[in-house]
Amino acid sequence: MNQPLSLSLSSSLSLSLIPSKFCIPRRRPGVLHSNAHASSALSLSNPVLFRSSINQRKASHIVVSSPSSSSPRPRSSSLDIDASSSDIAVDYSPFIKIYKDGRVERMVGTEVVPPSLDRQTGVESKDVVISPETGVSARLYRPNTTSQTRKKLPLLVYFHGGGFCVDTAFSPRYHRYLNSLVAEANVVAVSVDYRRAPEHPVPVAYDDSWDVLKWVASHVGGKGPDEWLKNQLVDFGRVVFAGDSAGATIAHHMGLRVGAEGLSGVKLQGIVLVHPYFWGKEPIGGEVAEAEKKAKIDALWRFIFPATSGCDDPNINPATDPKLGSLGCGKVLVCVAEEDLLRDRGLYYRELLENSEWGGVVEVMETSGEGHVFHLDNPDGENAVAMLDRIVSFINWREP
């Protein structure tokens, strides 16, 4: 039996490369297992050959938690696997597999929950389609205080993680986290659902996220299509971007884009980066002793961005980005975890910002004894609650 080669970003996040074996995970009610077909050939030895020409197949399963007719639908949806199409080309178990016939099977991050009125927090949510052409959408959240006051609330724009290839804005753990964050911070939130690799390689996620931000900005001055954003509830002068892992990387790039292009009527007050997925060609810190893991993460980056120039691409390495000093906000909070392989990249990011022409203030919160995105796996834990409190304080900070 072939043994999986583990690629661990932390004690709680790992990818493995299995040469030839595969299994279909046990199906659970309410879990949407996604697969898609690509017209291009795949090579196990060279996953860079994979491209984004995906032909979506019709769903052959039932989704227990079905959104309303106006809600965005999950974009990948086939499950009809037979023996003749079971050969694996690329295996990043337990997260994602690519078959030689081009199918994409996401093994995690496929379950979705509908928007709701959360009983525990009183937070209400709904889904909106931003672009019918691409399927890019968002889940909006508002706290239960909105019916009790006319005071404008800060706006949080959140970008989910998942290595650019798994999870969505509708995943249970992100829905739960946003409910808690919105309730504690008393903000309106827009959780972005961007298209994912490998069907839509980076930088598609960046472009989709920017389109959502422009849609958000269209509501300034009581305009725009959505009632929650245009009814004078949102203070567009107090906007914060936030994200975890790959979502933190997106939040960083959106901050750069605001600095370079502006976002009419919107003032970006700050950015929260939780365990940001930054990388680089040369190992730093704890990466030096983890050469095998680093090589696999290098390969993962090329898998989700085949056209990349490498791990020193500014799309993943802020140290090589000449625009770093143009970050379009005055404050940044970077959260890192002691047991996370990405920890040193987060700390290095602080150093880069402080030595750039940016001129803002960067804060760092480090959590001892925890791994990558631990707060999503154990949201009620003491460390997760402490980090939530720190983020809430950051969001509610006002310029003097």
C-alpha positions as CSV (number, residue, x, y, z in Angstrom):
1,M,0.0,0.0,0.0
2,N,1.3,3.4,-0.9
3,Q,1.9,5.7,2.0
4,P,0.7,9.3,1.7
5,L,3.4,12.0,1.8
6,S,2.1,14.6,4.2
7,L,2.3,18.3,3.5
8,S,1.5,20.0,6.8
9,L,1.1,23.8,7.1
10,S,0.4,23.2,10.8
11,S,-0.6,20.5,13.2
12,S,-4.2,21.0,12.0
13,L,-3.7,21.6,8.3
14,S,-2.1,19.1,6.0
15,L,-2.1,18.0,2.4
16,S,-0.8,14.6,1.2
17,L,0.3,13.3,-2.1
18,I,-0.7,9.7,-2.7
19,P,0.9,8.1,-5.8
20,S,-1.9,5.8,-6.9
21,K,-4.6,5.0,-4.3
22,F,-7.8,6.9,-3.8
23,C,-11.0,6.4,-2.0
24,I,-14.4,8.2,-2.1
25,P,-15.2,9.8,1.2
26,R,-18.3,8.5,3.0
27,R,-21.3,10.7,2.0
28,R,-23.0,12.5,4.8
29,P,-26.4,14.2,4.7
30,G,-26.1,17.9,4.0
31,V,-22.6,17.5,2.4
32,L,-22.2,18.7,-1.1
33,H,-19.3,16.8,-2.7
34,S,-18.1,18.6,-5.8
35,N,-16.4,17.4,-9.0
36,A,-16.0,19.0,-12.4
37,H,-14.5,18.0,-15.8
38,A,-11.6,19.7,-17.6
39,S,-11.0,19.4,-21.3
40,S,-7.2,19.6,-20.8
41,A,-4.9,16.7,-20.1
42,L,-3.4,16.3,-16.6
43,S,0.0,15.0,-15.6
44,L,0.8,13.6,-12.2
45,S,4.4,14.6,-12.6
46,N,3.6,18.0,-13.9
47,P,0.4,19.5,-12.4
48,V,1.2,22.8,-14.1
49,L,-0.2,21.4,-17.3
50,F,-3.7,21.7,-15.7
51,R,-5.6,24.7,-17.0
52,S,-8.9,26.2,-16.3
53,S,-11.1,24.9,-19.2
54,I,-13.6,23.2,-16.9
55,N,-16.9,21.8,-18.2
56,Q,-19.3,21.6,-15.3
57,R,-21.5,18.5,-15.1
58,K,-25.0,18.3,-13.9
59,A,-25.5,17.4,-10.2
60,S,-26.2,13.8,-9.4
61,H,-26.8,14.2,-5.7
62,I,-29.1,15.9,-3.3
63,V,-28.2,19.0,-1.3
64,V,-30.1,18.9,2.0
65,S,-29.7,22.6,2.9
66,S,-31.0,24.2,-0.2
67,P,-30.7,28.0,-0.5
68,S,-33.6,30.0,-1.8
69,S,-34.2,30.5,-5.5
70,S,-32.4,33.9,-5.3
71,S,-29.4,32.4,-3.5
72,P,-26.2,31.5,-5.4
73,R,-25.7,27.9,-6.2
74,P,-22.5,25.9,-5.5
75,R,-20.4,25.9,-8.7
76,S,-19.0,22.4,-8.7
77,S,-21.4,19.6,-8.5
78,S,-20.8,16.1,-10.1
79,L,-20.5,12.8,-8.3
80,D,-20.9,10.1,-10.9
81,I,-17.5,8.4,-10.6
82,D,-17.0,5.1,-12.4
83,A,-14.1,2.7,-12.5
84,S,-13.0,3.8,-16.0
85,S,-12.4,7.4,-14.7
86,S,-10.9,6.7,-11.3
87,D,-7.2,7.2,-12.2
88,I,-5.8,10.1,-10.2
89,A,-3.6,12.7,-11.8
90,V,-3.0,15.0,-8.8
91,D,-3.8,14.2,-5.2
92,Y,-3.8,16.8,-2.5
93,S,-5.8,14.6,-0.1
94,P,-7.6,15.1,2.2
95,F,-8.5,18.3,0.4
96,I,-8.8,18.0,-3.4
97,K,-8.1,15.4,-6.1
98,I,-7.8,15.8,-9.9
99,Y,-8.5,12.8,-12.1
100,K,-6.9,12.1,-15.4
101,D,-10.2,12.7,-17.2
102,G,-10.2,16.2,-15.7
103,R,-12.6,15.8,-12.9
104,V,-12.0,17.9,-9.8
105,E,-13.1,16.3,-6.5
106,R,-13.2,18.5,-3.4
107,M,-13.1,16.3,-0.4
108,V,-13.6,19.0,2.2
109,G,-15.2,22.4,2.2
110,T,-18.2,21.3,0.1
111,E,-20.9,21.5,2.7
112,V,-23.1,24.6,2.5
113,V,-25.6,26.1,4.9
114,P,-28.4,28.5,3.8
115,P,-28.6,32.1,5.1
116,S,-30.6,32.4,8.2
117,L,-31.7,34.4,11.3
118,D,-29.2,32.9,13.8
119,R,-31.0,32.1,17.0
120,Q,-27.9,32.3,19.2
121,T,-26.6,35.7,18.0
122,G,-29.7,37.3,16.4
123,V,-27.6,38.0,13.3
124,E,-29.5,37.9,10.0
125,S,-27.9,36.8,6.7
126,K,-28.9,36.7,3.1
127,D,-27.2,35.8,-0.2
128,V,-26.8,38.0,-3.2
129,V,-25.5,37.3,-6.7
130,I,-23.0,39.9,-7.7
131,S,-22.3,38.7,-11.3
132,P,-24.8,36.3,-13.0
133,E,-22.2,35.8,-15.7
134,T,-19.5,34.4,-13.4
135,G,-21.6,33.3,-10.4
136,V,-19.6,35.5,-8.1
137,S,-21.7,36.2,-5.0
138,A,-21.6,37.1,-1.4
139,R,-23.4,36.4,1.9
140,L,-24.5,39.6,3.7
141,Y,-24.8,39.8,7.5
142,R,-26.4,42.4,9.8
143,P,-26.7,42.4,13.6
144,N,-30.0,42.5,15.4
145,T,-29.3,46.0,16.6
146,T,-30.1,47.4,13.2
147,S,-33.8,47.6,13.9
148,Q,-33.2,49.4,17.2
149,T,-31.0,52.3,16.1
150,R,-30.4,54.6,13.2
151,K,-26.7,54.8,14.0
152,K,-24.5,53.9,11.0
153,L,-22.4,50.7,11.5
154,P,-18.9,49.9,10.3
155,L,-18.7,47.6,7.2
156,L,-16.6,44.4,7.3
157,V,-15.7,42.7,4.0
158,Y,-14.5,39.2,4.7
159,F,-12.6,36.8,2.4
160,H,-12.7,33.1,3.3
161,G,-9.6,30.8,3.3
162,G,-9.1,27.4,1.9
163,G,-5.9,27.5,-0.1
164,F,-7.8,29.2,-3.0
165,C,-9.3,25.9,-3.9
166,V,-11.7,24.7,-1.1
167,D,-14.4,26.2,1.1
168,T,-16.9,28.9,0.2
169,A,-18.6,31.8,1.9
170,F,-21.5,29.4,2.6
171,S,-19.4,26.8,4.4
172,P,-20.8,26.1,7.9
173,R,-17.6,27.1,9.7
174,Y,-17.5,30.5,8.0
175,H,-21.2,31.1,8.4
176,R,-20.8,30.4,12.2
177,Y,-17.7,32.6,12.4
178,L,-19.3,35.5,10.6
179,N,-22.4,35.3,12.8
180,S,-20.2,35.6,15.9
181,L,-18.0,38.3,14.5
182,V,-20.9,40.4,13.3
183,A,-22.7,40.1,16.7
184,E,-19.6,40.9,18.8
185,A,-18.4,43.8,16.6
186,N,-21.9,45.1,15.8
187,V,-21.0,45.6,12.1
188,V,-22.6,44.8,8.7
189,A,-20.5,42.3,6.8
190,V,-20.1,41.1,3.3
191,S,-18.6,37.7,3.0
192,V,-17.2,37.2,-0.5
193,D,-17.6,34.0,-2.5
194,Y,-15.0,34.1,-5.2
195,R,-14.3,31.5,-7.8
196,R,-11.7,28.9,-6.9
197,A,-8.7,27.1,-8.4
198,P,-7.9,24.9,-10.2
199,E,-10.9,25.6,-12.4
200,H,-10.3,29.3,-12.0
201,P,-6.6,29.8,-11.2
202,V,-5.2,32.7,-9.3
203,P,-5.5,35.7,-9.9
204,V,-9.2,35.1,-10.7
205,A,-9.9,35.2,-6.9
206,Y,-8.4,38.6,-6.7
207,D,-10.3,39.9,-9.7
208,D,-13.6,38.5,-8.4
209,S,-13.0,40.0,-5.0
210,W,-12.3,43.4,-6.5
211,D,-15.6,43.2,-8.5
212,V,-17.4,42.6,-5.2
213,L,-15.7,45.6,-3.7
214,K,-16.8,47.8,-6.6
215,W,-20.3,46.4,-6.1
216,V,-20.2,47.4,-2.4
217,A,-18.9,50.9,-3.3
218,S,-21.9,51.3,-5.7
219,H,-24.1,51.7,-2.6
220,V,-22.4,54.8,-1.4
221,G,-24.8,57.7,-1.1
222,G,-27.9,55.5,-0.9
223,K,-27.4,54.1,-4.3
224,G,-26.9,50.5,-5.5
225,P,-29.2,47.5,-5.7
226,D,-29.1,46.1,-2.2
227,E,-31.4,47.5,0.5
228,W,-29.2,46.4,3.4
229,L,-26.3,48.5,2.1
230,K,-28.1,51.5,0.6
231,N,-30.5,52.3,3.5
232,Q,-28.1,54.5,5.4
233,L,-27.2,51.6,7.7
234,V,-23.5,51.4,6.6
235,D,-20.8,53.9,7.4
236,F,-18.6,53.7,4.3
237,G,-16.1,55.8,6.1
238,R,-15.3,52.9,8.4
239,V,-14.6,49.9,6.3
240,V,-12.4,47.0,7.3
241,F,-11.1,44.1,5.1
242,A,-10.4,40.8,6.8
243,G,-9.6,37.2,5.9
244,D,-7.9,34.0,7.0
245,S,-5.2,32.0,5.2
246,A,-5.7,32.5,1.5
247,G,-8.5,35.0,2.3
248,A,-5.9,37.0,4.2
249,T,-3.8,37.1,1.1
250,I,-6.8,38.3,-0.8
251,A,-7.5,41.0,1.8
252,H,-3.9,42.2,1.5
253,H,-4.1,42.5,-2.3
254,M,-7.4,44.3,-2.1
255,G,-5.8,46.8,0.2
256,L,-3.1,47.3,-2.3
257,R,-5.6,47.8,-5.1
258,V,-7.5,50.4,-3.0
259,G,-4.3,52.2,-2.5
260,A,-3.5,52.1,-6.2
261,E,-6.9,52.6,-7.8
262,G,-9.1,53.9,-5.0
263,L,-12.6,52.9,-4.2
264,S,-14.9,55.8,-4.7
265,G,-16.8,56.9,-1.5
266,V,-15.1,54.1,0.6
267,K,-12.5,54.7,3.3
268,L,-10.5,51.6,4.1
269,Q,-9.8,52.0,7.8
270,G,-7.8,48.8,8.3
271,I,-7.1,45.2,7.3
272,V,-7.1,42.1,9.5
273,L,-4.9,39.2,8.3
274,V,-5.4,35.9,10.1
275,H,-2.6,33.4,9.4
276,P,-1.9,34.9,6.0
277,Y,-0.8,32.6,3.2
278,F,2.3,34.3,2.1
279,W,5.2,32.4,0.7
280,G,8.6,32.8,-1.0
281,K,11.4,31.0,-2.8
282,E,14.0,31.2,0.0
283,P,13.0,29.6,3.3
284,I,12.8,31.7,6.4
285,G,12.4,30.9,10.1
286,G,11.0,27.5,10.8
287,E,10.8,26.7,7.1
288,V,14.5,26.1,7.0
289,A,14.1,22.8,8.9
290,E,11.0,21.8,6.8
291,A,12.5,21.5,3.3
292,E,10.2,18.6,2.2
293,K,7.0,20.4,3.4
294,K,8.2,23.6,1.7
295,A,8.8,21.9,-1.6
296,K,5.2,20.6,-1.5
297,I,3.8,24.0,-0.7
298,D,5.8,25.4,-3.6
299,A,4.1,22.8,-5.8
300,L,0.7,23.7,-4.4
301,W,1.2,27.3,-5.4
302,R,2.0,26.3,-9.0
303,F,-1.0,24.1,-8.9
304,I,-3.4,26.9,-8.1
305,F,-1.6,29.5,-10.3
306,P,0.0,27.6,-13.3
307,A,1.0,30.9,-14.9
308,T,3.0,32.1,-11.9
309,S,6.6,33.1,-12.1
310,G,7.3,31.1,-9.0
311,C,7.1,31.5,-5.2
312,D,8.6,35.0,-5.4
313,D,5.6,36.1,-7.5
314,P,4.2,39.3,-5.9
315,N,0.8,37.5,-5.9
316,I,2.1,35.4,-3.0
317,N,5.3,37.1,-1.8
318,P,4.8,40.7,-0.6
319,A,8.6,41.1,-0.2
320,T,8.9,41.2,-4.0
321,D,6.0,43.6,-4.6
322,P,7.1,47.2,-5.4
323,K,3.6,48.4,-4.6
324,L,3.7,47.2,-1.0
325,G,4.2,50.8,0.3
326,S,0.9,51.9,-1.3
327,L,-1.4,49.8,1.0
328,G,-4.6,51.8,1.1
329,C,-5.3,51.9,4.9
330,G,-3.7,53.2,8.0
331,K,-3.7,50.1,10.3
332,V,-3.1,46.4,9.9
333,L,-3.6,43.6,12.4
334,V,-1.7,40.4,11.7
335,C,-2.6,37.3,13.6
336,V,-0.2,34.4,13.7
337,A,-0.1,31.0,15.5
338,E,2.9,29.4,17.1
339,E,2.5,26.0,15.5
340,D,1.6,27.3,12.0
341,L,4.3,26.9,9.3
342,L,3.1,30.2,7.9
343,R,3.9,32.0,11.2
344,D,7.2,33.4,10.1
345,R,5.7,34.8,6.9
346,G,3.2,36.8,9.0
347,L,5.9,38.2,11.2
348,Y,8.1,39.0,8.2
349,Y,5.1,40.8,6.7
350,R,5.1,43.2,9.6
351,E,8.8,43.8,9.1
352,L,8.2,44.5,5.4
353,L,5.5,47.0,6.1
354,E,7.4,48.8,8.8
355,N,10.4,49.2,6.4
356,S,8.3,50.3,3.4
357,E,7.0,53.7,2.5
358,W,3.6,52.8,3.8
359,G,3.7,54.9,7.0
360,G,0.8,53.1,8.8
361,V,0.7,51.1,12.1
362,V,0.9,47.3,12.0
363,E,0.0,45.2,15.1
364,V,0.7,41.5,15.6
365,M,-1.1,39.0,17.8
366,E,0.5,35.7,18.3
367,T,-1.3,32.7,19.8
368,S,0.8,30.1,21.6
369,G,0.3,26.4,21.1
370,E,-2.1,26.7,18.2
371,G,-2.0,25.8,14.5
372,H,-3.3,27.2,11.3
373,V,-6.9,28.6,11.5
374,F,-7.4,27.0,14.9
375,H,-10.3,29.4,15.6
376,L,-12.4,27.8,12.9
377,D,-11.9,24.3,14.3
378,N,-12.4,25.3,17.9
379,P,-14.4,28.6,17.9
380,D,-15.4,28.3,21.5
381,G,-11.8,27.7,22.8
382,E,-10.2,30.3,25.0
383,N,-7.6,31.2,22.4
384,A,-10.2,31.6,19.7
385,V,-12.3,33.8,21.9
386,A,-9.3,36.0,22.7
387,M,-8.5,36.4,19.0
388,L,-12.1,37.3,18.2
389,D,-12.0,39.9,21.0
390,R,-8.8,41.4,19.5
391,I,-10.3,41.6,16.0
392,V,-13.5,43.2,17.3
393,S,-11.5,45.8,19.1
394,F,-9.5,46.5,15.9
395,I,-12.7,46.8,13.8
396,N,-14.3,49.2,16.3
397,W,-11.2,51.4,16.6
398,R,-11.8,55.0,15.5
399,E,-9.3,57.5,14.2
400,P,-8.7,60.3,16.6
